[in-house]
Amino acid sequence: MASIEAVINNGKAVISADDTNVVAAVQEALRNGRSATFYVSHTQAAAVNAGDWTPQRIKEAEMEPVTSEEKARIESELGVKDTGSLYSNRIPCECGRVYGAFEFVQQGIAEHGREAVGSVLALENTSVIRVNPVTVAVCPDCKRKLLRGHYYCWVNGYGCCKSTEM
């Protein structure tokens, strides 16, 4: 209960409900273009992802499995281990750099710190779903804000869902 109270004291909410209602709350935020982060069970995340990341949406977002080479770079250069099943789209920048999973993790570490990124990815029984995230992808070379959305999904871990209306 102390953990719940600490979350509430920081102006956040804790919701406890059955799987159907939790998934419905995530889907409602998604449909209405609201930005929120949900900490849910792997089962709940799978249900949300199955409804949002349809084969058509995956194709439209140009999501693809992250290569073993890029995963090795994430581990060796950024110190993030065991990325598991990871999907991402790749956004070309005008300067020639391509923004993908490596750059996403790199930006996350720069903005939030290595400990914060590591702790989210180390969650064993919790998936984090960012609904309509407002984070803007920034090219690490030229610092341009990339106008195209970056999509990502660590299976059973961390991912995003975005409204098709945004």
C-alpha positions as CSV (number, residue, x, y, z in Angstrom):
1,M,0.0,0.0,0.0
2,A,2.9,2.4,0.6
3,S,3.9,2.0,-3.1
4,I,0.4,2.9,-4.1
5,E,0.3,5.9,-1.8
6,A,3.6,7.1,-3.2
7,V,2.3,7.0,-6.7
8,I,-0.9,8.8,-5.7
9,N,1.2,11.5,-3.9
10,N,3.0,12.2,-7.2
11,G,-0.3,13.1,-8.8
12,K,-0.7,9.7,-10.7
13,A,-3.4,7.1,-10.4
14,V,-3.5,3.4,-9.8
15,I,-6.3,1.4,-11.3
16,S,-7.1,-2.2,-10.3
17,A,-9.6,-4.0,-12.6
18,D,-10.0,-7.3,-14.4
19,D,-8.2,-7.8,-17.8
20,T,-11.2,-6.8,-19.9
21,N,-11.6,-3.4,-18.2
22,V,-7.9,-2.7,-18.2
23,V,-7.6,-3.5,-21.9
24,A,-10.7,-1.3,-22.5
25,A,-9.2,1.6,-20.6
26,V,-6.0,1.4,-22.8
27,Q,-8.1,1.1,-26.0
28,E,-10.2,4.1,-24.9
29,A,-7.1,6.3,-24.4
30,L,-5.8,5.1,-27.7
31,R,-9.0,5.8,-29.7
32,N,-9.4,9.3,-28.1
33,G,-5.8,10.4,-28.8
34,R,-5.0,10.7,-25.1
35,S,-1.4,10.2,-24.0
36,A,-0.8,7.9,-21.1
37,T,1.5,5.2,-19.9
38,F,0.0,1.9,-18.6
39,Y,1.8,-0.7,-16.5
40,V,-0.1,-3.9,-17.2
41,S,0.3,-7.7,-17.2
42,H,1.9,-9.4,-20.2
43,T,-1.6,-10.9,-20.9
44,Q,-3.2,-7.4,-21.0
45,A,-0.4,-6.0,-23.2
46,A,-0.7,-8.9,-25.6
47,A,-4.5,-8.2,-25.9
48,V,-3.9,-4.5,-26.6
49,N,-1.1,-5.2,-29.1
50,A,-3.2,-7.8,-30.9
51,G,-5.9,-5.2,-31.4
52,D,-3.6,-2.3,-32.3
53,W,-0.7,-3.9,-34.1
54,T,-2.6,-5.7,-36.8
55,P,-0.7,-7.0,-39.9
56,Q,-2.0,-3.9,-41.8
57,R,-0.8,-1.4,-39.1
58,I,2.6,-3.2,-38.8
59,K,3.0,-2.8,-42.6
60,E,1.8,0.9,-42.6
61,A,4.2,1.7,-39.7
62,E,7.0,-0.2,-41.4
63,M,7.7,-2.1,-38.2
64,E,10.2,-4.9,-38.6
65,P,12.2,-7.2,-36.3
66,V,15.3,-5.5,-35.0
67,T,18.4,-7.3,-36.5
68,S,20.7,-9.3,-34.3
69,E,23.5,-6.8,-35.2
70,E,21.5,-3.8,-34.0
71,K,20.6,-5.7,-30.8
72,A,24.3,-6.4,-30.3
73,R,25.1,-2.7,-30.6
74,I,22.4,-1.9,-28.1
75,E,24.0,-4.3,-25.7
76,S,27.7,-3.5,-26.3
77,E,27.5,0.3,-26.8
78,L,24.5,1.2,-24.6
79,G,24.8,-1.5,-22.0
80,V,21.2,-2.7,-22.3
81,K,21.1,-6.5,-22.1
82,D,18.7,-9.1,-23.2
83,T,16.4,-7.1,-25.5
84,G,14.4,-10.2,-26.4
85,S,12.0,-9.9,-29.2
86,L,12.2,-6.3,-30.4
87,Y,10.4,-4.6,-33.3
88,S,10.9,-1.0,-34.6
89,N,10.5,1.1,-37.6
90,R,13.4,3.0,-39.1
91,I,13.2,6.7,-39.9
92,P,15.7,8.3,-42.3
93,C,16.9,11.7,-41.4
94,E,17.9,14.4,-43.9
95,C,21.5,14.1,-42.8
96,G,21.6,10.5,-43.8
97,R,21.4,8.9,-40.3
98,V,18.6,6.3,-39.8
99,Y,16.7,6.4,-36.5
100,G,15.8,2.9,-35.2
101,A,15.8,0.9,-32.0
102,F,19.5,1.7,-31.2
103,E,18.8,5.5,-31.5
104,F,15.6,5.1,-29.5
105,V,17.4,3.5,-26.6
106,Q,20.2,6.0,-26.9
107,Q,17.7,8.9,-26.7
108,G,15.9,7.3,-23.7
109,I,19.2,7.0,-21.8
110,A,20.1,10.6,-22.6
111,E,16.7,11.9,-21.5
112,H,15.9,9.6,-18.5
113,G,19.3,8.0,-17.5
114,R,20.6,4.5,-17.8
115,E,19.2,3.3,-14.5
116,A,15.6,4.4,-15.5
117,V,15.8,2.7,-18.9
118,G,17.3,-0.5,-17.3
119,S,14.8,-0.7,-14.6
120,V,11.8,-0.5,-17.0
121,L,13.4,-3.2,-19.3
122,A,14.2,-5.4,-16.2
123,L,10.5,-5.7,-15.2
124,E,9.7,-9.4,-15.2
125,N,5.9,-9.5,-14.8
126,T,5.0,-6.1,-16.1
127,S,4.6,-4.7,-19.6
128,V,4.7,-0.9,-20.2
129,I,2.5,0.4,-22.9
130,R,2.9,4.1,-23.9
131,V,-0.3,5.2,-25.6
132,N,0.0,8.1,-28.0
133,P,3.4,9.0,-26.6
134,V,4.5,12.6,-27.1
135,T,8.2,11.9,-27.3
136,V,9.7,13.2,-30.5
137,A,12.5,11.2,-32.2
138,V,15.7,13.4,-32.5
139,C,18.5,12.5,-34.8
140,P,21.6,12.0,-32.6
141,D,23.9,13.3,-35.3
142,C,22.3,16.6,-36.5
143,K,19.8,17.0,-33.6
144,R,16.9,17.5,-36.0
145,K,13.4,16.6,-34.7
146,L,12.1,13.8,-37.0
147,L,8.6,14.5,-38.2
148,R,7.7,10.9,-38.7
149,G,6.6,8.8,-35.7
150,H,8.9,6.2,-34.2
151,Y,7.2,2.9,-33.4
152,Y,8.7,0.3,-31.1
153,C,7.7,-2.9,-29.3
154,W,9.7,-5.1,-26.9
155,V,7.5,-8.2,-26.7
156,N,6.5,-8.7,-23.0
157,G,8.2,-5.5,-22.0
158,Y,7.9,-2.0,-23.5
159,G,6.1,-0.6,-26.4
160,C,3.9,2.0,-27.9
161,C,0.5,2.3,-29.5
162,K,-0.6,5.3,-31.5
163,S,-4.0,6.4,-32.7
164,T,-4.4,6.2,-36.4
165,E,-6.0,9.7,-36.2
166,M,-2.8,11.4,-35.0
